[in-house]
Structure formats: C-alpha cells, structure tokens
C-alpha cells in the first residue's frame, strides 16, 4: 500500500499531499464521476446505485482500504439524511396538502382573475414562484401544466409566452431557494446559515426569474410558435372537491416557513447574542424543521379542513406525500456519502491546494464544477451534491454571507443547459407537445439563462458582502 493510501480516510487531519498524490486523487475523482455519469446516462441505472458504485470506484482508484471507503460513504449518507431528510419529508407533506386540498388551484385561479393581457406572463411567473416554494420541481410542473395549457388556449396566448414564465419560476425556486433538496444539501455540506442563504437566494431569484421568465418568453414565443395540445390537459385536483380553502389562509400557510426562517436570520443579525431570550426563541421557531412542521400543522386547519378532509384522510394523505420522495432521499443520501468520501480521501484538500495557485474566484470555481457535472449527468440534484462535496473546503474561513453565496453559486451552476439526459427535459417536451429541437430552443436556453444570470448576480453580490 502506498503512503498516500495509508493517509487516505484517516480520522485525523492529513499531511500535505504531494504532486503525485494530487495526480492520483485527480484520477480517482475523474474515475468516480465518469462511472456515475456512464451508469446514469448509458445504462440508465438509478442515481442512488450509480452514486454508490461511483463512490466505491473513487475509493479504490485513490488507493483507500475498501472498508474505510464504505465507512466514509455510510457516515456521509447517514449524516446527510439526518440533516435534510426530515425537511424534505415535511416539504413533501406540505406540497401534497397544498395540491390535494385544492389550495394550489385556489391561488392560481385567484391570481389569474386579477391578471389579463400583457400582465399574464407576469402572473404566471408569480404563481409558479409561490407554488414552487414548497413543491418539488416535477410536482410543480404536473400541478401547473393544466393551468398553463388552459390559459394559453382560452386566452389565445402563445404557449411559450405563458409556459416559459411558469417553468422559470419553478426552476429558480428548485435550484436556489431552500427547502428544496439541492440547496439544503449544499447548505449542510459547506455549513452555511440557512436563513441567510434563503434571504440571499430570494434576492438573486427575483431578477433571475424576471429575465428568464417574462422577458425571455417574448423571444421563445417567436422561435417556437405552437398551440397548446388538447391531449395534455389533465383533470385538476380541485375539480373533484365540493369546496376548497380560501386564498389568504392558503398563501399564509405557504409563506409561513419562509417568514419564520427569514425572521430568525434577521434576529441573529440584529441581536447577535446567543444568550438573549428573543434570539433563542427565534433560533427555535426559525429552525427549518420547526418552521416546516409549523406550516404542516397549520395546513391541517387552513387547507385540509376547509376542503372537507376529515381525520381519516390525514394519514393516507401523508403516506401518499411521502411515497414519491423515497428515491429522492436515497439519491440525496448517496450523494452525501459520495461527498464524505471525497472529503475523507483528501480530494477536498486537493481542490483547496490547487485552487490557491489559480486566479479563479472560489464562487466561479464552484459554479463551473456544478455546470460540468450537470452537463454530464443531467441531474441538478446530483450536480449540487457532488459540487458541494468538492468545494466544501473552500468555505473554510469564509464569512456567513460568503458561504451562503457559495451555496447559491453551486445551485446556479446545477441548472445549466438541461438537455437529453435530464428527465425534466423530456417532461417539458411531452407536456408541451414539442420536438427535441423546439425544447432545446425554449426550455434548455431558459435553464442556461437562469444559470448564467444567477451566477453573475452571485459574483456581483460577492463584491459587497
């Protein structure tokens, strides 16, 4: 066994790695990522299995003892699931309550009643951004597609003029704003402050979604002028309900966790005294788990009861909400295991050592790494998790604001140019009745605009934070 392999995965801090060690670790990283990409894209293997096998290849090529690599992987998996698993589960339950109670439809219909003409694309981006806060991207797409198609057809709008703003709102929330899985995992990996990241994420998201949504949709509608396909208009959830919750309580329930988490961040900045009673109270109520749990409990009274849901329907609803996230939790957990193996094997230190000799800013490096993995795997979540593991050591010595921006740089890079290896690409293509070329000219370009604009805004914010 080489000296490098003896140092790998040691419990204490590793000694400086030699140039030969850097080369071996670099090859190990490339081999691990190549295996993950190949298994996902070529053999269509589930991302959980791909990440697991890629981690073992990484450890083997790096020369680490197999039992140590397995220990690192399982430790990282357990830590990640423990850190974000409950949050993902609570977010899924809240999203299911919002969809099944008709609350989402109520928000959509209320906003659309107030909008018309040129304001309709702006209404759609507002709807998608609000709905997208507690919902996973795929769920949001399925929920909003009927609205997009009906509005385009009944109002005689271009499908892209209405659809692109909705997709932009969902995608920006998915990539930049907690409690979505990607940002949560990145926050955990670099030890960022969730409240500050949420606040800066919203700050970056607003101009990004405006540019990639209503503004870009003007050009997308010229490039791809297609009618709304009748066959893709499914039944809306609330059509089977006799009544549904009111607009005000529904909106308040969705925004409750955001308000609580932002309040905690604000109190931490203003008071900055861990012994202060007010700060301690907000540290509890503004913690992600308590904030999301509060929204779920409030939702029982503001969403389910007004829709006529009795006690007997609560448990089945929770079970249905949790079932679809099993795969997401496994992917996120395996990504955490991959990240931990990267760190324990010295790859993170290698990135830190090499980047010292580069003139490239840490935020730009994080964005570029996420872009490369996104292009290769097609998964924004995998790109976020892997990139966060690689650049985590760069967060050492960063301020609270800088670590939050590092998370956002990774999230922005993870959205770059969705193409044929991304499930979202095919979801949009089929729902909108587009061909591959049309999907590239609309959806793929929109994702790229989001990534570049958000990345640029993060770099600009780094100049003043």
N, C-alpha and C positions, 0 to 999 in steps of 0.2 A: 504494500500500500504506500502511495506517495505521501510526502509530508503534507501536501495540500489536502488530501483526503482525510488525514488524521485531524486536521484543523477544522474540516467541514462539520457543520451541525454540532459544534461543541457548545456547551452550556455557557461558558464564559466568553468574553469578547475575543475575537480572532486577532491574530497578529497581522501586520500589514501584508497584503498579498503581492507576490512577485508578478512580473510581466508574464511569465509562463503560467502562473496561476490565473491571471486575468484572461489569458487566451483560453485556458481550459474551461473556465466558468462561462466565458462568452459563447464557446461552442456548446456547452451544456444548455444555456438559455435558448440558443437558436434551435437546438435539437428538440428541447421540450416544447417550445412554441410550434415548431414545424409539425411535430406529432399531433398536437392539439388541432392545428389547422387542417391537417390531412384527414384526421379521423372525422372532423365535423363536416368538411366540405366534400371529400371524396367518398368516404364510407358511410356518411350520414349517421354517424354514431351520436348518441345523446351527449350533450355538452358535459354532463356530470361524469360519465365514463371517460370521455376524452380528456378532461382536466385531470382525472385521477391517473390515467395511464401516462399523460404528459408529465405529470409530477414525478412518477417513478423513473421515467426516462431521464428527466433533468438530474435527479439524484444519482443515477447510475453513471451518466456521462461525466458528471462532476467528480466522480470517484468516491462518493459518500457511501458508508455502510448502509445496506438496504433497510435494516431495522431502524436506523436513525432517520432515514428519509421518511419511512412510514410514520414514525413518531411525530415528526415535524408536520406531516400532512394532517394527521388526525388531530393534533393540537390546534392547528390553524382552522381546521373545519369546525371543531367544537367551539372555539373562541368566537369565530365569525357568526355561527348560528346563534350562539348565546347572546351575542351583541345586537344582531339585527333581525333574528328570526321572529321574535315576538312582535317587533314593529311591522314587519312585512305581513304577519298574520292579522294584526289589528287593522292594518290598512286594507287588506283584502276583505275583512268582515264589513268595514265601513263602506267600501265600494259596493259590496253585494247588497247591503241595506239600501244604499242610495239608488241602485238600479232596480231592485225588485219592488220597492215601495212606490216607484213612480216619481221619486224626488228629483231624479236627474231629468226626467221628461218635463217636470213642472218648471225647473229652472230654464230649460231650453225653450219651452213654449212661452214663458213669461217674457224672456228677453226678445224673442222673435216678434212678439206682439208689439213691442216698442220700436222695432227696427224695420227698415224698408229701404229700397232703392240702393243708393251708394253706401249706406251705412251697414248693409247686410254682411259684407266680408268682415267688418269690424265686430259686428255682433257675433259672428261665428267664432272668431278668434277669442273673444271674451268668454263665450260658452265653453269652448274647449279648454281654455286655461283654468277656469273654475272647476269644471268637471274633472279635469286631468290631475288636480291636486291629490285626491285620494285614490285614483284608479290607475291600474297598470295600463301601459300603452295599448296592448291588444284589446283589453276590456273596453277602454275608452273608444277605440276605433269601432268596435262592434256596436257600442251604445250610440255613437254619434252618426254612423253611416246612414241609418234610416232618415235622420233629420237632414243631413246634407243632401241626400238624393231627393227628398220631398221638397225642400226649399228650392233646389235648383229647378225641379220640374214644374212646380206650381207657380213659381215666380219668374219662370223663363230666364233663369240666370245661367251663365256658363258654369259647367260642373267644376272646373278648376278654380273659378273665381270664388266659389263657396267652399270647395273641398280643401284647397291648399291652406287657407287660414285655420281651418279646424285641425288639420294634420299638424300644422306648425305649433299650435297651442299645446297639443298633446305631446309632441316630441320634445319640445323645450322643457316642459314640466318633467318628463321622464328622465331627461339627461342631466338636468341642473338642480332640481329642487327636491329636497327630502320631503316626505318619507319614501321616495321611490328607492328600489333596491340598490341601483348603481351608486347614487350619491351617498347612501347610508354606508355601504361597504367602503367607499373611498374615505369617508369621514373617519370610520373606525381604523382604517389602515394607517392613515397619517396622523391620527389623534387630533383631528380638528374639532373646533367648537361647533356643535350642530346649529345653535341659534344664529351665530354669526354667519355660518355658511348659508343658512336659509335666507337671511336678510340680504346678503350679497348675491345669492342665487336669484332672488326675485328682482333685484336691481339690474342684474345682467339679462334676465329673461325678458323684461318688458320691451326694451328696444330691439332685442333679437327677434322676438315673436312678431313685432310690427314689421320689421324689414323682410323676414322670411315668409310672413303670412299675407296680410292685405296688400303690401306693396309688390312683392314678387308675384302674387297671384294674377296681377294685371298682365304680366308677360307670359306666365304659364297658360293663361286662357287664350292668348294669341297663338302660342306654339302648338297647343293641343286643344282643339275645339271639338269636344264630344258631348253628346246628350247623356242625361242620366239614364242608366239602364234600368228598365222596369223590373226585370227579373231579380234584381238585387235589393229590392225594398222589402225587408223582413218586417214582421209584426213588432210593434213596440211593446215594452213590458207593461206599461200602464193601460193599454187597451183592454186588458183583462180585469182591471180593477174598477170597482164601483166609485171609489174616491181615492185621492192621493194627497200627500202633505202640502201645506202652503209654501209659497216661495220664500218668505222671510225666515221661518224656522229652519228650512232646508239649507239655505245659504249660510245661516249662522252655524249650523252643525258642521258643514264642510270646512268653514274657516276657523272653527274653534281651535283645533290643534295648532294651526299656523299662528294664530293670535297668542296662544299660551307660550309657544316656543320662542316667538319673537319678543314677547314680554320678558321672558327670562333673560334673553340676550341683552335687552335694554337695561334691565335692572342690574345685571352683572357689570355693565359698562359704567352706569351712573353711580352705583354704591361701592362696588369693588371691595367688600368687606365680608369675608366668609362667616364671620361671627354675627353679622347683622341679621335680625329675625326676619325682616322683609325679604332680604336676599335668600335666606334659607327656605322660606315658604315658596318663593318663585322658582328656586332650584328644583323643588319637588314637583310643583304643578306644571312647570315648564319643561320637565324632562320628557323626551319623546314618548316613552311608554305610557306615562300618566296622561299626557296630552291626547294621545290617540285613544287610550282607554276611556277617557272622559267623553270624547266625541262618540264612541261606540255606545256608551251608556246613555248619553243624551239622545242619540239617534233612536233608541228604543221608544222614547216618548215623542220625539219630533218627526220621525219618519215612519216607523212601523205602526204605532197605534193610530195615527191619523189615516193610514191606508187600510185599517181594519184588520191588521195582523194580531192574532191572539197569542197567548203564551205558547200554545202548541206549535206555532210556526217559527218561533225564535231559534230553537235548537237545530231543526233541519236547515234553516237559512244559513246559520253559522257553519254547519258541516259543508254545505254547497259552496260557501265562500272560501273555505279553507282547502277544499279538494284540489282546485286548479293550481295552487301555489306550491304543491309538494315538489314539483320539478324545479321551480324557481329556487326554493330553499336549498335543494340538493346542489344546484349549479352554483349558487352563492357560497354555500359551504365548501364545495370542492375548490372554488376559486380562492377562498380564504386559506385552504390547505396548500394550494399552489403558491400563494403569496408567502406563507410562512416558510415553506421550503426554500423559496428564493432568498428570503432574509437569512435563514439559518445556515444556508450553504455559502453565504458571503457574497451573493450576487448584488444585493443592495449596496454593500460596501464597495464593491467593484464599480457600480454605476457612480457612486459618490466620488471615488478616487479618480475615475476617468473624466468625469464632468468638471473637476477642478481645473483641468488643463484646457477646457473648451471655453469659448466666449459666449456660448449659447445660454440664455437665462433658464433657470430651473423650470419656470412655468411653460416656456416654449418647448423644452425637452419633454415635459410630461404630456403636453398636447400632441407632439409628434409621435411619441411612443403609443399613445392611445389610438391615434389615427392609423398607424401601421397595423396594430392588432385588429382594429375594427375592419379595415380593408381585407385582412386575411381571413378572419373568422366570420364576419357578418353580424356578430353579436355585440351590441352596445354594452351589455352587462359583463360579458367575458372581457371585452376591451378595458372596461373600467377597473375590474378586479385585478387583471394582470398588470396593467399600467400602474395601479396604486401600489402593488407589491414591489415593482421595480424601482419606483421613485420615492418610496416611503422614507429612506434615509435622508433624502434631500430636505425633508421637513425639520430635521434637527436644527435647532437654533432659530427657526422661523417664528415670527410673531403670530398671534391668533389670527389676524387678518390675512397674513401671507399663507398660512396653512389652509384657510378657507378658500383662497384663490387657487391654491394648488389642486384642491378637490374639483373646483369649477373648471380648471384647465383640462383635467383628465376627462370630466364629463363632457366638455365641449368636443374634445378630440374623438370621443367614443361615438359621436353622431355623424362623423364624416362620411359622405358619399355611400349611402346604402345602395347595394346592388344585388345581383342574383343569388348571393349566398346568405342573404338576410331574409328571415321569414316575413318581416314587415313589408319588404318589397313586394312579395307575392300577395300578401293580404291586401295591400292598396291596389295592386294591379287587377285582382279578381273583383273586388268590390266596385271599383270604378269602371270596369269593363275596358281596360286599356291593353295595348300590346306592350311588349318589353321596351321598345324604343320610346313610346309615349311615357311610360313610367319613369324611365331614366330622365327624360326632359322635364319632368314635373317633380315627382317625389325625390329622386336622387339629387337633383340640383337643389331642391329646397333643403334637404338634410345638410348638404355641403355649405349652403349659405348660413344655416344655423351654427354649424361648427366653426366656420371662419369668423363670423360676426361675434359670436360669444367668446371665442378665443382672443380676438382682438380687444374686446371690451375688458376681458380679464387682465390682459397686458397693460391696458391703459389705467385700470384701477390700481395695478401694482406700483404705478408711479406716484400715487398719492397715499397709499396705505402702507 
